[in-house]
Structures are given as structure tokens and as C-alpha cells.
Amino acid sequence: MQITKGRRARAQRVVIYGPEGIGKSSIAANFPNPVFIDTEGSTDNMDVARMDKPTSYTMLKNQIAFLKANPTACQTLVIDTIDWAETLLVQDICNQHGKRGIEDFGYGNGYTYAAEEMKRFLDLLQELVELGINIVLTAHAQMRKFEQPDELGAYDRWELKLGKKTSSQTAPIVKEWADMVLFANYKTTVVTTDSKKKKAQGGERVIYTQHHPAWDAKNRHGLPEQIPLDYSAIAHLFQAPQAAPVSQEPVQQPVPQEPVQGSQPGMMGPNPVEQPTAPAQPAPVPTPATDVGEISPVIPQGLKDLMINSGVTQYELMTAIYMTNVYPTATPPESIAPDYWNYLITEWPKVYKAIEENVRVDEQLPFEMKEGE
């Protein structure tokens, strides 16, 4: 046990939010050696390094796990935008519980689940910070009516576009986690003309770095209250030496054991029965495959992307489905319920593990299949 004193150099956690088109992605592209996870496809016309657009929350987490396993791939991870990433998160929660929307939970439980999952998501990002990778979260801004408890009037203020309801807790969690919350907006002034009419002038793009009744902002570096919307205004914060990426020892792969006859470990049906298990381990990040063959168009795009990134063919996926006895052997993909596809996306780490342990290992299946089914 020891006590340390003074500043500790480490990677930074930055949130940049503002109205659409203000230049959030452009300023994020100037951070040191950035890699974008473009959740909304807004960087197609920018010359930046990017990963594939995530089509599911599971795919988003796998991309973060890939960067954790390869910490020298970038110095900055930009998630553009966090509010679109929240949409993937909420959809994943709804798929887990068989709900069509976050409001279907009742009593505000859906927002509680979303807040808890957002904390776990930020914990994944924190692991990258500890490896020396800066995190930049861009977000859209929304204007909301705000009323102080001790005041008589109400006023409008800018907030992160996270959670459309007041019961949502994701926006406060993100702001608490960040080292800097920077609000980008157009600076305007209102003047009164000779005819007593008021007119807005200006339009300079600026960044606000400190809290104001009209917006949320903060910084821990003593920045001026207002700076130009240019990376050079904050570049000095990222020139200081940061914690060097921690070299990770290669993980020894355990010797696979033959599964017990009659059991299918790692694969669960649509309504699994909870059983005591060991603490969950991070899902392996397989190397993206170059060709997994033809995939039926009825399989959702989110599941297709997971199959391609994991090198799983349609034959292997359908074989794993048949082995659960949820659907009879040789059931075509067109007869699989949409909710079951969504379930497979949510539980992809378990599905992939079942394919690794049962489908790719067991050469003599209890049924016959033709390639392409």
C-alpha cells in the first residue's frame, strides 16, 4: 500500500457535443492517431482510419475488445456518436428481455437497465484508457426546458442527446465519467436595430469548457471559458507523456475437453434457466474472415456482421441452432422467428463458443446436413 502525490499522466476521456454539422467529427479527427467507430456513417467523406460500422451492441463491444488486444493500433478511439451507440445498447437490452421498446418494461426499469449497461460500457472504455488510449465520445445536443427548484421561472438549456426522457440516467453517467465535456456551438449576439427590432448576429464556431445555466460543460485543466473550435486550442493537453501501453502476455489456450455426451455447453435456448456459473470471461475476438460463403438475406445484418467478423458460416450457425432442439433439423432460415435472430445477436459470445466447442469439434453430428442449409 502506498500514497502518491502530484499529477499522474494518463490518457484523457473527452466528450464533445453540439448541434449537427458544427464540426465535432472534424475536431476529433485531429486527436493523436485516431481510429473511428462510426456508428452513424458520418465520416464517409473524411480521410480517417475507421472500423466497420457496428450493426449491433455485441459487434461494438467486440471492436473495443479488438483494440484492447491490439493497443498499438491507435492512440485515440473516437466513438462517433455515443447517442447512436446508446441506440444499439437499448436495442440489445430489449432483445434480451423480449421487449419491443424501452418503455415496455414498466416502472422505469428499462432506463435502469440502460444506465447499468452504460456503466459497464464505460468500464470497457476505461480499460483502453489504462492502456494509454485517449477516448473521445462525440454526441448530438438537444435543447430542453429546465426549471430550478428554487426559482419561479423556467429556461431552455443545451444537454447531451442521451435518453429522451427525464428518467434516463445515461447522460449524467457519461458526464461524470469524462475528464472534459466540451460544448461546441455558434456564438451569436442579439442587437437592437433603430426600428427597435432584435436581430441575431455572429455565427463564429466556439467551444465552451465551463458550466453555464444554458449548457453543460466541464474541464479539469483550467481551460478558458471559451476557446475556438479548433484542436490547436487543446492540443497541449495531449502532448504531455501518457501512460505507456501495457504489454500483454499471450494467453495460453486451454486444451479442449470432450463435451459430455447428451449436453450442449455454451448454447442456450430463447428462455434459458439461470444456473450458477463461474464469472463470465471476456469474449474472444476472432480474426475477421475473408470469406464465409453465401448468407441468406433473411438473416439480419447485425448477425451477418458478427458471422463475418467471427468467420462463422451459415452452415455452422444453422447446425448450432439444430443442436439446441429449438428448431427441428433442416429448418430453413426463412422459418426462424425474427426474435430468435435477435436473441442470437445478444448472446453471440455464447453462440460462438458453442460453435467452437460443439460444431467445429464434433465431426459426427447426430444428423445429416447438406452444405448450404
C-alpha positions as CSV (number, residue, x, y, z in Angstrom):
1,M,0.0,0.0,0.0
2,Q,1.4,3.4,-1.0
3,I,0.3,7.1,-1.2
4,T,1.2,9.0,-4.3
5,K,1.2,12.8,-4.7
6,G,1.0,15.1,-7.7
7,R,-0.4,14.8,-11.1
8,R,-0.5,11.5,-12.8
9,A,-0.1,11.4,-16.6
10,R,-2.7,9.3,-18.3
11,A,-4.9,9.2,-21.4
12,Q,-7.8,11.6,-21.5
13,R,-11.6,11.0,-21.6
14,V,-13.3,13.6,-23.7
15,V,-16.9,14.3,-24.6
16,I,-17.6,16.7,-27.5
17,Y,-21.2,17.6,-28.1
18,G,-23.1,20.2,-30.1
19,P,-25.7,20.7,-32.9
20,E,-25.4,18.7,-36.1
21,G,-22.9,20.0,-38.6
22,I,-20.9,22.1,-36.1
23,G,-17.7,20.1,-36.7
24,K,-17.5,17.5,-33.9
25,S,-16.1,14.8,-36.1
26,S,-13.6,17.2,-37.7
27,I,-12.0,18.2,-34.5
28,A,-12.0,14.6,-33.2
29,A,-10.1,13.6,-36.4
30,N,-7.2,15.9,-35.2
31,F,-6.6,14.0,-32.0
32,P,-3.4,11.8,-31.9
33,N,-3.6,8.9,-34.3
34,P,-7.4,8.4,-34.1
35,V,-9.4,5.4,-35.1
36,F,-13.2,6.0,-35.5
37,I,-16.0,3.7,-34.6
38,D,-18.6,5.4,-36.8
39,T,-22.0,4.4,-35.5
40,E,-23.9,6.7,-37.8
41,G,-21.8,6.8,-41.0
42,S,-20.9,10.5,-40.7
43,T,-17.2,10.1,-41.6
44,D,-17.5,8.6,-45.1
45,N,-16.3,11.8,-46.6
46,M,-13.4,12.2,-44.2
47,D,-9.9,10.8,-44.6
48,V,-9.7,9.0,-41.3
49,A,-9.0,5.4,-40.1
50,R,-12.2,3.7,-39.1
51,M,-13.6,0.3,-38.2
52,D,-16.7,-1.2,-39.7
53,K,-19.9,0.4,-38.8
54,P,-21.3,-1.6,-35.8
55,T,-24.7,-3.0,-36.5
56,S,-25.2,-4.4,-33.0
57,Y,-24.1,-3.7,-29.5
58,T,-22.3,-7.1,-29.5
59,M,-20.3,-6.0,-32.5
60,L,-19.4,-2.7,-30.9
61,K,-18.1,-4.4,-27.8
62,N,-16.1,-6.8,-30.0
63,Q,-14.4,-3.9,-31.7
64,I,-13.4,-2.4,-28.3
65,A,-12.1,-5.8,-27.3
66,F,-10.0,-5.9,-30.5
67,L,-8.4,-2.6,-29.7
68,K,-7.7,-3.8,-26.2
69,A,-5.9,-6.8,-27.6
70,N,-4.0,-4.6,-30.0
71,P,-3.3,-1.4,-28.0
72,T,-0.7,-0.1,-30.5
73,A,-3.3,0.2,-33.3
74,C,-4.2,3.7,-32.3
75,Q,-3.6,6.4,-29.7
76,T,-7.2,7.7,-29.7
77,L,-10.5,5.9,-30.0
78,V,-13.4,8.1,-31.3
79,I,-16.9,6.8,-30.9
80,D,-19.0,8.9,-33.3
81,T,-21.6,9.3,-31.8
82,I,-22.3,8.0,-28.3
83,D,-26.1,8.7,-28.7
84,W,-26.3,6.4,-31.7
85,A,-24.2,3.8,-29.7
86,E,-26.8,4.1,-27.0
87,T,-29.5,3.1,-29.5
88,L,-27.6,-0.2,-30.1
89,L,-27.3,-0.6,-26.3
90,V,-31.0,-0.1,-25.8
91,Q,-31.9,-2.5,-28.6
92,D,-29.7,-5.1,-27.1
93,I,-31.4,-4.8,-23.7
94,C,-34.9,-5.1,-25.4
95,N,-33.8,-8.2,-27.3
96,Q,-32.5,-9.8,-24.0
97,H,-35.9,-9.3,-22.3
98,G,-38.2,-9.8,-25.3
99,K,-39.4,-6.2,-25.3
100,R,-40.2,-4.0,-28.3
101,G,-39.1,-0.8,-26.7
102,I,-37.5,0.6,-23.5
103,E,-40.9,1.9,-22.4
104,D,-42.4,-1.7,-22.3
105,F,-40.6,-2.6,-19.1
106,G,-42.8,-0.5,-16.9
107,Y,-41.9,1.3,-13.7
108,G,-38.9,2.8,-15.4
109,N,-37.0,-0.5,-15.1
110,G,-35.8,-0.2,-18.8
111,Y,-34.0,3.0,-18.0
112,T,-32.4,1.4,-15.0
113,Y,-31.1,-1.5,-17.2
114,A,-29.8,1.0,-19.7
115,A,-27.9,3.0,-17.0
116,E,-26.3,-0.2,-15.6
117,E,-25.2,-1.3,-19.1
118,M,-23.9,2.1,-19.9
119,K,-21.7,1.9,-16.8
120,R,-20.4,-1.5,-18.0
121,F,-19.7,0.0,-21.4
122,L,-17.7,2.9,-19.9
123,D,-15.8,0.3,-17.9
124,L,-14.7,-1.3,-21.2
125,L,-13.5,2.1,-22.4
126,Q,-11.7,2.7,-19.2
127,E,-9.6,-0.4,-19.8
128,L,-8.4,1.3,-23.0
129,V,-7.6,4.5,-21.1
130,E,-5.4,2.4,-18.7
131,L,-3.5,1.2,-21.8
132,G,-2.8,4.7,-22.8
133,I,-5.5,5.2,-25.4
134,N,-7.5,8.5,-25.4
135,I,-11.3,8.2,-25.6
136,V,-13.3,10.8,-27.5
137,L,-17.1,10.5,-27.4
138,T,-19.0,12.8,-29.8
139,A,-22.7,13.4,-29.2
140,H,-25.5,15.5,-30.6
141,A,-27.1,18.2,-28.5
142,Q,-30.8,18.7,-27.6
143,M,-32.5,21.7,-26.0
144,R,-34.7,21.0,-23.0
145,K,-36.8,23.2,-20.7
146,F,-35.2,23.4,-17.3
147,E,-36.6,24.7,-14.1
148,Q,-34.5,25.3,-10.9
149,P,-36.2,24.0,-7.8
150,D,-35.7,27.4,-6.0
151,E,-36.6,29.6,-8.9
152,L,-40.0,30.8,-10.2
153,G,-39.2,30.7,-14.0
154,A,-38.0,28.1,-16.5
155,Y,-35.5,28.4,-19.3
156,D,-34.0,26.4,-22.1
157,R,-30.6,24.8,-21.9
158,W,-28.5,22.5,-24.1
159,E,-27.9,18.9,-23.0
160,L,-26.4,15.7,-24.3
161,K,-28.8,13.9,-26.5
162,L,-28.7,10.8,-24.4
163,G,-32.0,9.4,-23.2
164,K,-35.1,11.2,-24.4
165,K,-36.9,11.0,-21.0
166,T,-36.1,12.8,-17.8
167,S,-35.9,9.4,-16.0
168,S,-32.9,8.4,-18.2
169,Q,-29.7,8.3,-16.3
170,T,-27.2,7.7,-19.1
171,A,-26.3,11.4,-19.8
172,P,-25.2,12.1,-16.2
173,I,-23.2,8.9,-16.1
174,V,-21.3,9.9,-19.2
175,K,-20.6,13.4,-18.0
176,E,-19.4,12.1,-14.6
177,W,-17.0,9.7,-16.3
178,A,-15.4,12.2,-18.7
179,D,-12.4,14.4,-17.9
180,M,-13.7,17.1,-20.3
181,V,-17.2,17.9,-21.5
182,L,-16.9,20.4,-24.4
183,F,-19.9,22.1,-25.8
184,A,-19.5,23.3,-29.4
185,N,-21.9,25.9,-30.7
186,Y,-22.3,29.0,-32.8
187,K,-21.6,32.2,-30.9
188,T,-24.3,34.8,-31.6
189,T,-25.2,38.2,-30.2
190,V,-28.5,39.9,-30.2
191,V,-28.6,43.6,-31.1
192,T,-31.4,46.1,-31.3
193,T,-31.8,47.9,-34.6
194,D,-33.0,51.5,-35.0
195,S,-36.5,50.2,-35.6
196,K,-36.5,48.6,-32.1
197,K,-36.3,45.1,-33.6
198,K,-33.9,42.5,-32.3
199,K,-31.5,40.8,-34.7
200,A,-29.0,37.9,-34.1
201,Q,-25.5,38.4,-35.5
202,G,-22.3,36.5,-35.5
203,G,-22.1,32.8,-36.0
204,E,-18.5,32.1,-35.0
205,R,-18.0,28.4,-34.0
206,V,-16.6,28.2,-30.5
207,I,-16.2,25.6,-27.7
208,Y,-17.4,26.3,-24.2
209,T,-15.4,24.5,-21.5
210,Q,-17.2,25.5,-18.3
211,H,-20.6,25.0,-16.9
212,H,-23.3,27.6,-17.7
213,P,-27.0,27.8,-17.0
214,A,-27.6,27.4,-20.7
215,W,-25.3,24.3,-21.3
216,D,-23.3,21.5,-19.6
217,A,-19.5,21.7,-19.8
218,K,-16.5,21.0,-17.7
219,N,-12.8,20.5,-17.8
220,R,-10.1,19.6,-15.3
221,H,-7.2,21.5,-17.0
222,G,-8.0,25.2,-16.3
223,L,-9.0,25.9,-19.8
224,P,-10.5,29.4,-20.6
225,E,-14.3,29.5,-20.5
226,Q,-14.4,29.9,-24.3
227,I,-12.0,28.7,-26.9
228,P,-12.1,28.5,-30.8
229,L,-13.5,25.4,-32.3
230,D,-10.0,24.2,-33.3
231,Y,-7.9,21.3,-32.0
232,S,-4.9,23.6,-31.5
233,A,-6.7,25.1,-28.5
234,I,-6.5,21.8,-26.6
235,A,-3.5,20.2,-28.3
236,H,-1.2,20.9,-25.5
237,L,-3.2,18.6,-23.2
238,F,-2.3,15.6,-25.3
239,Q,1.4,16.4,-25.8
240,A,2.3,15.5,-22.3
241,P,3.7,12.0,-21.8
242,Q,1.0,9.5,-21.2
243,A,1.0,6.1,-19.6
244,A,2.7,3.7,-22.0
245,P,0.5,0.9,-23.3
246,V,0.8,-2.2,-21.1
247,S,2.3,-5.1,-22.9
248,Q,0.0,-8.1,-22.6
249,E,1.4,-11.6,-22.4
250,P,-0.3,-14.0,-24.8
251,V,-3.0,-16.0,-23.2
252,Q,-2.4,-19.7,-23.1
253,Q,-5.2,-21.6,-24.8
254,P,-6.6,-24.3,-22.7
255,V,-6.7,-27.9,-24.1
256,P,-10.3,-28.5,-25.3
257,Q,-12.0,-31.3,-23.4
258,E,-14.5,-33.6,-25.0
259,P,-18.1,-32.5,-24.1
260,V,-20.2,-34.8,-22.0
261,Q,-22.5,-36.8,-24.3
262,G,-26.0,-35.5,-24.3
263,S,-25.1,-32.0,-23.2
264,Q,-24.5,-28.9,-25.2
265,P,-22.5,-26.5,-23.1
266,G,-22.4,-22.8,-24.0
267,M,-25.6,-22.7,-26.0
268,M,-28.9,-21.7,-24.5
269,G,-32.5,-21.6,-25.8
270,P,-34.7,-18.5,-26.0
271,N,-35.8,-18.9,-22.4
272,P,-32.7,-20.1,-20.5
273,V,-32.7,-21.3,-17.0
274,E,-30.2,-19.5,-14.9
275,Q,-27.7,-21.8,-13.2
276,P,-24.7,-20.9,-11.1
277,T,-21.6,-20.4,-13.2
278,A,-18.1,-19.1,-12.9
279,P,-17.6,-15.3,-13.5
280,A,-18.0,-14.5,-17.2
281,Q,-14.8,-14.1,-19.1
282,P,-14.3,-11.6,-22.0
283,A,-15.5,-13.0,-25.3
284,P,-12.6,-14.0,-27.6
285,V,-12.1,-11.7,-30.5
286,P,-11.6,-13.9,-33.6
287,T,-9.7,-12.7,-36.7
288,P,-12.1,-11.4,-39.3
289,A,-12.7,-13.9,-42.0
290,T,-12.2,-13.1,-45.7
291,D,-15.0,-15.4,-47.0
292,V,-17.7,-17.2,-45.1
293,G,-19.7,-18.2,-48.1
294,E,-23.2,-17.1,-49.0
295,I,-25.5,-15.9,-46.2
296,S,-29.3,-15.9,-46.5
297,P,-30.8,-12.5,-46.9
298,V,-33.4,-13.3,-44.2
299,I,-30.6,-13.2,-41.6
300,P,-30.4,-9.7,-40.0
301,Q,-27.5,-7.5,-41.0
302,G,-26.3,-7.3,-37.4
303,L,-26.0,-11.1,-37.2
304,K,-24.3,-11.2,-40.6
305,D,-21.6,-8.8,-39.5
306,L,-20.9,-10.9,-36.4
307,M,-20.7,-14.1,-38.5
308,I,-18.3,-12.4,-41.0
309,N,-16.1,-11.0,-38.2
310,S,-16.0,-14.3,-36.4
311,G,-15.6,-16.5,-39.5
312,V,-18.8,-18.4,-39.0
313,T,-20.6,-19.9,-42.0
314,Q,-24.3,-20.2,-42.3
315,Y,-23.9,-24.0,-42.2
316,E,-22.2,-23.7,-38.8
317,L,-24.8,-21.3,-37.4
318,M,-27.7,-23.4,-38.5
319,T,-26.0,-26.6,-37.2
320,A,-25.7,-24.9,-33.8
321,I,-29.4,-23.9,-33.9
322,Y,-30.4,-27.5,-34.6
323,M,-28.3,-28.9,-31.8
324,T,-30.3,-26.8,-29.3
325,N,-33.5,-28.6,-30.4
326,V,-35.3,-25.2,-30.5
327,Y,-35.9,-25.8,-34.2
328,P,-36.1,-29.2,-36.0
329,T,-33.2,-30.3,-38.2
330,A,-33.2,-28.9,-41.7
331,T,-35.5,-26.0,-40.7
332,P,-34.7,-23.3,-43.4
333,P,-33.6,-19.8,-42.2
334,E,-36.8,-18.4,-43.6
335,S,-38.7,-20.2,-40.9
336,I,-36.6,-18.9,-38.0
337,A,-38.5,-16.3,-35.9
338,P,-37.1,-12.7,-36.1
339,D,-37.0,-12.6,-32.3
340,Y,-34.7,-15.7,-32.3
341,W,-32.3,-14.0,-34.6
342,N,-32.2,-11.0,-32.3
343,Y,-31.6,-13.4,-29.4
344,L,-28.6,-14.9,-31.2
345,I,-27.1,-11.3,-31.7
346,T,-27.5,-10.6,-28.0
347,E,-25.9,-13.9,-26.9
348,W,-23.3,-14.1,-29.7
349,P,-20.3,-14.8,-27.4
350,K,-22.2,-18.0,-26.1
351,V,-23.3,-18.9,-29.6
352,Y,-19.7,-18.6,-30.9
353,K,-18.4,-20.6,-28.0
354,A,-21.0,-23.4,-28.8
355,I,-19.9,-23.4,-32.4
356,E,-16.3,-23.7,-31.4
357,E,-16.8,-26.5,-28.9
358,N,-19.7,-28.4,-30.5
359,V,-20.0,-27.8,-34.2
360,R,-16.3,-27.5,-35.2
361,V,-15.1,-30.2,-32.9
362,D,-17.8,-32.8,-33.3
363,E,-17.2,-34.4,-36.6
364,Q,-20.0,-36.9,-36.3
365,L,-23.2,-35.0,-35.8
366,P,-26.4,-36.8,-34.7
367,F,-28.0,-35.8,-38.1
368,E,-27.0,-35.3,-41.7
369,M,-26.9,-31.9,-43.4
370,K,-26.2,-30.7,-46.8
371,E,-23.7,-27.8,-47.3
372,G,-25.7,-24.5,-47.7
373,E,-28.6,-25.4,-45.5
